Amino acid sequence: MANNKKYPASFIESILCPNCGSNAQQGFQFEQLQCAVCGTSHFSFGDVPCLFPAGSHHKLIWQHQTASLQHIALQGLATLHESLSRYDLTDATRQRLAEIQTASQINLDTIISLMQKRDIEAIPDEQLSQMNPGDLSEYFDLLLRDWAWDSPTNPNPENNAALERVLTEIEKLPTKPTRILVLGAGAGRLSWDLHVRLQPTYTVALDSNPLVLAAADELVHQREPITIGEFKNFPQIGLEHAHCWSLQPPEDENNARATWFPLGANVWQLPFERHSFDLIITPWFIDVNGGDVRDLIAVIHEKLMPGGHWLNSGPLLFTRHLPVQLKYSAPEVKEFVSLAGFNLISESITRTDYLRSPLEARFRQEQVWTFSAVKLEPHQSKPAIAGALTDWLVMHHLAIPQNNYSSKDSHPLIDAILLLVDGKRSVNDICFEIAPHLPQDVPVKDVVVTLFGQILTDQSANS
Ligand SMILES: C[S@@+](CC[C@H](N)C(=O)[O-])C[C@H]1O[C@@H](n2cnc3c(N)ncnc32)[C@H](O)[C@@H]1O
């Protein structure tokens, strides 16, 4: 595979083994994708380094996802084949079904070939089928929106609007970003366009979904077109039932791709040293990463250098399975941003068409919240937030100050938790340390937060 990437020393020095947290000096060898400290072998997905805690075993998940997709696609194709062999069809029906069949077959072939080219075969895994590891094609439409519906000959304003929203914020920043991390970069268009415009030292386009990573790599780095079929199950009057798109590699006369790095990783186990970036961007991401926005803010805060910037752009359409208390409103998120040690610089709210296909009469409109925030220097004070007992109880990554905490209740677990308070550990750190000693079904964070909440409430009642 074509590989003309130039990983600068600053990038290699910032990379960690996501399993044990070792850096290059300690024995993590990025070029070999091998950790000499914990022995984890990581893997390259074609040309895309993949750094997950399970190392190469993570491939089992992608193989299983590929097999599931293949299974479902083949079932769909068999149904279409059966329908096409009926005697009660007119030519018009036959043609519609045949168009859908062609588009489905193209997609299956393209996806299997993108994965095979990167050493991922369709292999089901019994254990994973009980666990639902997610759908490989969940973000398939992003391939179309990023690279098919929009081309120099057939422009579509959606990508450009996303770029302009982000550039408008970046222009307000006091410094030009040099090391950019895009979390949940999807099929890569926005991070690529930004990289070309801003010419930073490097941009990392990070995602955990192999299909979007493969597509971004195939187009930008391998310079290979991708063929994709789009079809609609609900006929749209006057519009095609199906279309075969040819996604073309973006122009890159100046070889910007040498410093645009797609990376397979999970945001919850980010393989980077603290303070590694001066700009972190979360486009359409804070609501769909599977976790608590407060924890995401902690991750972003840790990986940004002091004075670095966080730029968010997207809606608050939290995934269905997230409990309602974690579906925060914009004012709540802004409180967390302040408590974590950021200063909001600017924000805007716009409405925009979302995934508006040329084959669809219907389309979604989204409310997009774009904001930028600067990470304060450690000595700068944070505001008090109404209703918060203290900042470290809301933002679980902040250090718990030493303060002779004692509880009315006596229990060995309470003693063990209080003993861990050393002025440096946070609620998250304490949870991490005690979790292995508790039964798996105990909600560790609830236990720790409730304990400190009661202690603080009693302290303030007594003072
Ligand atoms: C709604 S899409 C947005 C993609 C892109 N930023 C855009 O604006 O088109 C969310 C992306 O985040 C990725 N993602 C979700 N959870 C993730 C996680 N825990 N770690 C890394 N990527 C994740 C998904 O694979 C998907 O590509």
The ligand as a Gaussian input file, in Angstrom:
#p B3LYP/6-31G(d) Opt

LIG

0 1
 C      -21.734000      11.224000      13.808000
 S      -20.217000      10.612000      13.223000
 C      -19.383000      12.112000      12.833000
 C      -18.275000      11.909000      11.867000
 C      -17.567000      13.201000      11.420000
 N      -16.992000      13.901000      12.525000
 C      -18.530000      14.086000      10.678000
 O      -18.762000      15.198000      11.139000
 O      -19.009000      13.648000       9.659000
 C      -19.399000      10.078000      14.693000
 C      -18.070000       9.383000      14.438000
 O      -17.477000       9.105000      15.697000
 C      -16.927000       7.788000      15.682000
 N      -16.909000       7.301000      17.067000
 C      -17.984000       7.077000      17.879000
 N      -17.580000       6.671000      19.088000
 C      -16.222000       6.639000      19.050000
 C      -15.230000       6.302000      20.012000
 N      -15.563000       5.902000      21.235000
 N      -13.939000       6.399000      19.653000
 C      -13.593000       6.814000      18.398000
 N      -14.492000       7.137000      17.440000
 C      -15.787000       7.049000      17.760000
 C      -17.856000       7.001000      14.777000
 O      -17.236000       5.853000      14.255000
 C      -18.204000       8.045000      13.718000
 O      -17.326000       7.998000      12.638000

